[in-house]
Amino acid sequence: MSRPIKRSLTLRGHRTSVSLEDDFWRAFRDIADEKNIPINALAAQIDADRDLEAGLATAIRLYVLAYFRTRASSNP
């Protein structure tokens, strides 16, 4: 297991950072590539949709988990 690493993103023109483990970061990038959108655009979507009680890194992890769970359930 890797420790979270601080990564930089730009959301609506403002720089921010999130701390994510390598596996989550790679999965997040893979999803953005698969959807053919920039990683900053995907992060902005997740940020806009997240519960304000959750931090952005948590919201990204939950998004990645939900994405792959949905994909797994549609391919039995």
Buried (B, 14 or more C-beta within 10 A) or exposed (E): EEEBEEBEBBBEEEEBEBBBBEEBBEBBEEBBEEEEEEBBEBBBBBBEEBEEEEEBBBBBBBBBEEBEEEEEEEEE
